[in-house]
Amino acid sequence: MRAKSDSKTKNSRKRTQYMCKQMLIWLRKDINFRPVDMYTSLKLPRRTHQDYEAGNRGIPADVADAARDVHRRNRQLMDNVCRNAKLPSPLSGYSASEWLKKRQQEEYEAGIIRVPK
């Protein structure tokens, strides 16, 4: 007869989320990355990245740190390129809340209606 498995050991892995899906999407869109650019730079499978952005999976700490690092490096690169060419940086002055407000305004003006699930 088989011994019962301890329920504590079966589900001992915590599903901790270190970043929300909106933040991951904002980091990607802030540096004008397509999803394919983001998951290749993070060295993730396509489906895993889709699950992270859809909210079907919690985003682990190492992926959250890597996404922030990719965002930081690309912003610095764009700032340096614009500084050398003496152009205003296209990435300066945006925060997550400003991006969200701008996106909602664009959708409102375009007549897109979002219905919550």
Summary of the structure (lengths in Angstrom):
residues: 117
radius of gyration: 19.2
end to end distance: 46.8
largest distance: 76.2
contacts: 245
relative contact order: 0.12
helix: 60%
strand: 0%
